[in-house]
Amino acid sequence: MCHRLLAAVLFVLCAFCAGGRVAAADAMSFDAAAIQADIDVLQQAYETLHPGLYRYNTAESMRGHFAVLRAALHGRRSLAEVYLALSEFAAKVRCGHTYANFYNQPKAIQAALFEGRNRVPFEFRWLDGRMWVTRDLSGRRLLARGSEILSINGVATSDILAQLLPIARADGSNDAKRVAQLEVQGVDRYEAFDIFLPLYFPQIQAEQQLRLRTPGGAVKRVTVQALSDAQRQAARRLKGDDETGGFALEIARDTAVLRMPSWVFYESKWDWKGFIQRSFDTIARKRIQVLVIDLRGNEGGIDAGDALLQHLIDSPVQLFDPPRLVRYRAVPDALAPLLHTWDKSFKNWGDDAQPYDAHFFRLRDEPQASTPRRIEPALPRFRGRVFVLVGATNSSATFQFAQQVQKAGLATLVGQTTGGNQRGINGGAFFFLRLPNTQVEMDLPLIARFPVGDPPDAGIEPDIRVVPTPQDIAAGTDTEMAAVREALRRPAQ
């Protein structure tokens, strides 16, 4: 706790030399009464409405987490301190959909905290707790792919990971998802690493001294200039205005690769279903024998997996989903004005929410036990071999799709353990809770799906486990695709 408060103080002192917008965060500060009143609102909302609050915590442990939050914000605090403390608290819920969502913050908070000139000028992955460069963005060819970053401004990268890991969002004990959340791969508009690094380590700002080991083994020091938020966005692989979510169909000989880096189409008018249909039409016309569905880096979104499943089955299938559970029938009147969402029915389920047990209501379209969801087949039917590339980022709809095709024997999963959790996840509907005094937004998922029995507190294990090495990164080897090619040399089981 002391480290975090010291970091917040240093953050303000470094703001002016960073050349960014952090000075605005210093101007935003709040007295103790205002902050504690916001925590009152947060506690009432989460204890009343959050379906997963006690999935990985007891009621007693959650009260302890709220007490720690109150103690951390017991006096006048800056915006940076408030945002960090709230983010640390949300991570303790251990729900991948519960956090102070970067995208839902007011523009003033985004400008103050998220848009400084403090981005590391490279993309990277964590392997065994070590930081490996996957793309040099310095503009000076200083950081060869496959270099290991040992320290940044004197801070060991292992210490950086250890400090940031507890604030990363994930379901249950799935730490692989937390590590993946702290990589920079040029996909998201806001990267968690970019947001939290300068908040915890304010000495890492516009000029960055890197100690690194080259792919050849030489250890050296280089000085680089941090990227601005605008430069980071210009370098993104998946642009913010790409309404297709990066969907692409690539065909080489008898293999088709359907790349799907995002399933977030909530407000998009793009016909993603039409793209999937046209892709399978093309695959059938070209008589493709191998289909690779690349979900790497795809956290989830809409249920695009259902449209894929339709082309992989001969007859209707029933997917047995756990019942949809909610904690309330109607939100308290005092909370209603602070809860924003896209569907007003979420504020009052009415008779659609029926008593389930001592803690939950079930939505009326679900029977008492698990219920089948019927997926109808669609033409053309693909009858070749199917591989799905997965990893720790897959944690919502993509987690569910991976689980479904593996259980049904429809595809071979290749990659690393998924995100998400076999003990169930929260999502489906959300409130966006705007705290009245600080104006910080906190995501609040509303629907839980908890499988019966005692499933493991873990993601889904792939059928073919592939872990890239630093040598793979340096050589630019696509290890998952290499594993697919190796599997094709062997006869199908």
Helices and strands as residue ranges (DSSP letters): H 2-18, H 23-27, E 29-30, H 32-49, H 59-72, E 77-78, H 79-92, G 102-104, H 107-113, E 122-127, E 130-136, E 148-152, E 155-156, H 157-164, G 165-167, H 175-181, H 192-200, E 207-213, E 219-225, H 229-234, E 248-252, E 255-259, H 272-285, E 290-294, H 304-309, E 317-321, E 325-326, G 336-338, E 339-340, G 344-347, G 350-352, E 353-355, E 361-363, E 371-375, E 385-390, H 397-408, E 412-415, E 425-434, E 441-449, E 464-465, H 470-475, H 479-488
